[in-house]
Amino acid sequence: MAPQKNVKRVTTHVLQEMKQRGVRISMLTAYDYSMARLVDGAGTDVILVGDSASNVMAGHETTLPITLDQMIYHAGSVVRGVERALVVVDLPFGTYQGNSKGALNSAIRIMKESGAHAVKLEGGREVIGSVERILTAGIPVMGHLGLTPQSIYKFGTYVVRAQEEAEARRLREDAKLLEEAGCFALVLEKIPAVLAGEVARSVQIPVIGIGAGSEVDGQVLVLHDMLGINTEFNPRFLRRYADLHEVITSAVTRYIADVRARSFPNEQEQY
C-alpha cells in the first residue's frame, strides 16, 4: 500500500502528549491486513495484535496455545496495512515468563520479522526482569495488569480482579514498578473503575482500560467483539457498535440462494 502524504504517525511520544492534554486514546485489536487497513484508516490511535487471535482467529478456548511464530505472522499482516497507528504486539504465553533472555529474543524477533512498533506483556513484579531486559534493546514495552488472560488457570475465573484491598494494593504497586522500569503505557483489564482511575492519576504514562471504567486515558476492545462478529461473548464492559454477524450471515445466505437459482452471475457479470 503506497503511503499517504501528510499522515502523522502515532508514536509512544504522541500517546504521552495525548495523556498530558487529556485526549482519550483509542485502541483496537486487528489480526490481518484487510481489517488493519480499515481500523487504521478510521483513525484508531493504537492497534493491538493481541494474543486474543488464539480465540477469535484460531478458535482456541484460551490465549495460551498461540505461538510466537503465529503472532509474528499476524503482526506482519497488520503492519502492512497500517499507515498511522502505533502497532503493539502481545508476547505470547511462554515467551517471557521467568526468562528475561528468552523474553528479549522473543521481542527482537517480533520487531525484526513483523515491523511492529512495540510489544506488550502481562504481569507486574514477576516480569520486571523481562521488561527491563527488553527495554535494553530499545524496544518499547506496554504493561498489562488486572485480569491477565494468560494466567486464567491460576485465577480459575474471569471475574473482576483487585476487588479486595490486598490485590488492589499490589496492583497499585505493580503499576508504579512498570512505570519506573520504563513501560510507555499500561493496560488495566477488568478491575473496579475507582481503582483504575486512581492508578491512571498516579502514573505519568498512559493507562488504557478494558472493563476498567471511564477515568483512564483510553480504551481498548477486541475488534471482533465490538463489531458483533462474535455473539457468544457478552461482558458488561462490551459495547457492540455493529451487528456484522447478522450482516455477514444474511449476505452469505443470499449468495447461496442466487447460486442455486442460477441468478448469479447474470449477463452483466459475465465475459
Buried (B, 14 or more C-beta within 10 A) or exposed (E): EEEEEEEEEBBBEBBBEBBEEEBBBBBBBBBBBEBBBBBBBEEBBBBBBBBBBBBBBEEBEBBBBBBBEBBBBBBBBBBBBBBBBBBBBBBBBBBBBEBBEBBBBBBBBBBEBBBBBBBBBBBBEEBBBBBBBBBEEEBBBBBBBBBBBBBBEEEEEEEBBBEEEEBBEBBBEBBBBBBEBBBBBBBBBBBBBEBBBBBBEEBEBBBBBBBBBEBBBBBBBBBBBBBBBBEEEEEEBBEBEEEBBEEEEEEEEEEEEEEEEEEEEEEEEEE
